[in-house]
Amino acid sequence: MVAIPGPSVMPERVLAAFRLPMPNIYEGELLDVADEVFARLPAIADTAGHAFLSIGNGHSGWQMAAANTLSRGDKVLVLESGRFPAVWGLFLERSGIEVETLPATPRSPVDPEAVAARLAAGPTDEFAAVLAVHVDTAISVRNDIEAIGRSIAASGSSALFVVDCIASMACDEFHMDAWGVDITIAASQKGLMTPPGLGIVWANERAIERGRNADLRDGYFDWQARLEGEQIYQQFSGTPPVSHLFALREALRMIDEETLAVRWQRHRVLGDAVRSAVLTWETPGGVELMIRERGAQADCVTTVLTPHVDALTLASVCENTAGLTIGLGVMDHTGSFRIGHMGHVNPPALLGALGTIEAGLRVVGAPLGGSGVASAAEVIAEAMATYPHA
Ligand SMILES: Cc1ncc(COP(=O)(O)O)c(C=O)c1O
């Protein structure tokens, strides 16, 4: 079983859809599937804007957003947070974008006041875009996108607000339009429970309008061509990602059946259960929860620091003796590990993963403050008691 922060566990329904035989790509069912996917996607980001699909990973979503809105020499403000914003900034620099990074306090979310102060220090058109991650998957911090959006709006900055929800989409609550986000980026393989292979970008009219003069605009990612094209191959700049579309449609239907509100609540309970387990394991000489601020803890992934334990050995014990794959630290492979709890996860799966990690911690000789599994079960029991169970 994988408990890494993506690719996540794929539901059987999604895998069955992914395995369907190839249909005609010029007419028939596939066109309905694509229409349904495009019709369902805006609700996932809670936007009235447009959704675009790029064949690729999260990086292809970054590229699609940049190609349609930025020009060489434009300056963007990257809000530091763990690891991924820095990688995003380096990625944009390779396209000739000037990147300024707003530093963050380690193990803390972005400070919306600091964003306001930095934007107030320059002209309103200084930055073409402000880039933030909703959840940084490396340190499992969740940023307050709503508050950052308010800071940007209050500053009068003309920058587009671009948010990476690659880890958090459909796991942690998100409202693109209400929070003042112009472009949202996700990928298929995490909370959306679909195999890796699709970048997903939502853009509002302001962002699309901005793109008309972007000089990074290219033939492949171009939103205008995708919007104006009436044929399915124009929406994808070529052969559509057939199996991914079938799979994503099934995943979107599952999300709709569960409802986003219930799904966010499920992730909140499971996130609380993981954090409660880690806090119970904590003891001097053992492991430690990375993000301690309530409200800044992601509900899709949890990073655990292992200053006295070799996380690499722990991961190999879990994988090779019990069949559980956990994530290693992004910045430091031996000094932390990560537990993914995104998408298709329920209490049996999560308690099994936590129990296996707890056993693995014993094998590697980590001192434990108590049974994290017992604490996690308590958190889950509290939630289960409130559900109808007749
Ligand atoms: C927050 C975040 N941004 C960007 C990426 C990059 O996505 P991909 O590896 O699909 O290109 C990841 C991948 O884990 C991520 O977690």
Ligand as a Chemical Component Dictionary entry (heavy atoms), coordinates in Angstrom:
data_LIG
# 
_chem_comp.id                   LIG 
_chem_comp.type                 NON-POLYMER 
_chem_comp.pdbx_formal_charge   0 
_chem_comp.three_letter_code    LIG 
# 
loop_
_chem_comp_atom.comp_id 
_chem_comp_atom.atom_id 
_chem_comp_atom.alt_atom_id 
_chem_comp_atom.type_symbol 
_chem_comp_atom.charge 
_chem_comp_atom.model_Cartn_x 
_chem_comp_atom.model_Cartn_y 
_chem_comp_atom.model_Cartn_z 
_chem_comp_atom.pdbx_ordinal 
LIG C1 C1 C 0 2.847 21.430 -4.015  1  
LIG C2 C2 C 0 3.433 20.763 -5.233  2  
LIG N1 N1 N 0 3.711 21.533 -6.312  3  
LIG C3 C3 C 0 4.245 20.993 -7.427  4  
LIG C4 C4 C 0 4.528 19.651 -7.517  5  
LIG C5 C5 C 0 5.108 19.099 -8.774  6  
LIG O1 O1 O 0 4.165 18.236 -9.360  7  
LIG P1 P1 P 0 4.631 17.149 -10.426 8  
LIG O2 O2 O 0 5.657 16.293 -9.756  9  
LIG O3 O3 O 0 3.368 16.405 -10.767 10 
LIG O4 O4 O 0 5.185 17.885 -11.590 11 
LIG C6 C6 C 0 4.255 18.817 -6.430  12 
LIG C7 C7 C 0 4.572 17.395 -6.469  13 
LIG O5 O5 O 0 4.591 16.696 -5.494  14 
LIG C8 C8 C 0 3.692 19.405 -5.271  15 
LIG O6 O6 O 0 3.408 18.642 -4.204  16 
# 
loop_
_chem_comp_bond.comp_id 
_chem_comp_bond.atom_id_1 
_chem_comp_bond.atom_id_2 
_chem_comp_bond.value_order 
_chem_comp_bond.pdbx_ordinal 
LIG C1 C2 SING 1  
LIG C2 N1 SING 2  
LIG C2 C8 DOUB 3  
LIG N1 C3 DOUB 4  
LIG C3 C4 SING 5  
LIG C4 C5 SING 6  
LIG C4 C6 DOUB 7  
LIG C5 O1 SING 8  
LIG O1 P1 SING 9  
LIG P1 O2 DOUB 10 
LIG P1 O3 SING 11 
LIG P1 O4 SING 12 
LIG C6 C7 SING 13 
LIG C6 C8 SING 14 
LIG C7 O5 DOUB 15 
LIG C8 O6 SING 16 
# 
